[in-house]
Amino acid sequence: MLEQPISPSPFQADNVTHPTVEKKVIVAAVIGTTLEWYDLFAYLYFSVTISKLFFPHADPLVSLLATVGTFGGSYLVKPLGALVLSSYADRVSAKAALTLTVTLMGVGTAMIAFTPTYACMGVAATAVMVAARLIQGFSSGGEYGSGISFIVQRAPINSRGFYASFQVAAQGLTSIFAGLTGVLVSTTLTTEQVSDWGWRVPFLIGLVIIPVAVYIRRNISEVDDNTIASRHATPVREAIFGYPLLCVLSIGTFVLVSVSSYALAYYLPTYAVRTLGLSQTSAFGATILTGCVQAACAPLFGGLSDRLGRLRVMRTAAILMAVVVIPAFHFVVSNPGIASLLVSQCVLGVIMTAYQAPMPALLCDLFPPAVRTVGISVAHDFTAATFGGFTPFLITLLIAATGSKIVPGLYVGSAAALSAVCITLVTRHARALSR
């Protein structure tokens, strides 16, 4: 359901009539997303420590930029992973693609967890760290689209927003889990212990979950082939050249998802510590709060989009974000402290989730089943590569260049304005096709 009164959507080509979705299907779909975001959180949470151990430089800012730059660089391979793995999902099955992506994630996580530091291996340690992030970036390129397709193929059309929103809720749960892990490490270990070995603990925890994820995905049943439209031999070409306008508009609508996620959640600990001068524990606490809001509100807003229309809910959220985000950051900068940070994160977290929760189902509505995974992955991963992944790097650089601490608010506000325009264009395009 794109937007009332457009119903049914002209893009909903499949007619899945399952009355509900089994819990194990949801778990199988979101566990990889959970691991993907958990690794990202762990890397960014300990980016200051990692920068000293693997990217040493006389200037701490240069060292930090190298670390978050490597984080962003891994997103350059996400589009490649999206095209290869999502094409594999559309040609073979989402289940096969999901099993492959989580296995590759495990390889990258193991490399980060066990690689000796620069002091032991020299530049080879830096190279291994970069390679690990590239592998993780490639594998995550096929995770989002495959996971959403996996759920939607089994969900009733009038409840797609609710079920697909569990992908967003999983990111919130990951924020909580990773934040608690960060708090545990930072409060129970000394600074020397964190630098020596403590920063590896979150990655080791993630590594333990990998075999469980592989087992769950390998043993979940495939969807009945009768519910899937005939597969294309070249789904990438069909999606990009068959639906070029939808691909462009999907990328535009996803800009706010990527930018808000990386600026308001993943980069927050670094921003709070380095720019606002808060303790790392306070920063982790704000991230945990954001995760709680996201996990609790995602199914609510996903279900609301089933009733009111996805575009209506998302357009309202985008406009609210554009209006509220800059004053919110000004409030935090003017009143630096854990209380102002928590209030700001709570408000922005609700708005962010209201926009993000309907997005997975919207992308499924826009593309037919035969090219759905590719279409979703193009929107998600090309946006992540061009806007999201480099957000920490750009914000760090812009704050250093301008001296303004509200740069994150300006960045997110601009993304919200762009996505609001694209949402409006998607609405008009959908109405034109429904005539």
FENTAMO-V622222 format. One record per helix or strand. SS is the DSSP state (2 for helix, 1 for strand). FROM is the first residue (numbers start at 1). LEN is the number of residues. If there is no record, write none. Layout:
ss: (SS | SS)
from: (FROM | FROM)
len: (LEN | LEN)
This chain:
ss: (1 | 1 | 2 | 2 | 2 | 2 | 2 | 2 | 2 | 2 | 2 | 2 | 2 | 2 | 2 | 2 | 2 | 2 | 2 | 2 | 2 | 2 | 2 | 2 | 2)
from: (3 | 6 | 23 | 47 | 60 | 78 | 94 | 118 | 123 | 143 | 157 | 166 | 191 | 198 | 225 | 235 | 244 | 268 | 280 | 310 | 338 | 359 | 369 | 391 | 407)
len: (1 | 1 | 23 | 8 | 17 | 14 | 21 | 4 | 18 | 10 | 8 | 23 | 6 | 21 | 3 | 8 | 23 | 7 | 29 | 25 | 20 | 8 | 20 | 12 | 28)
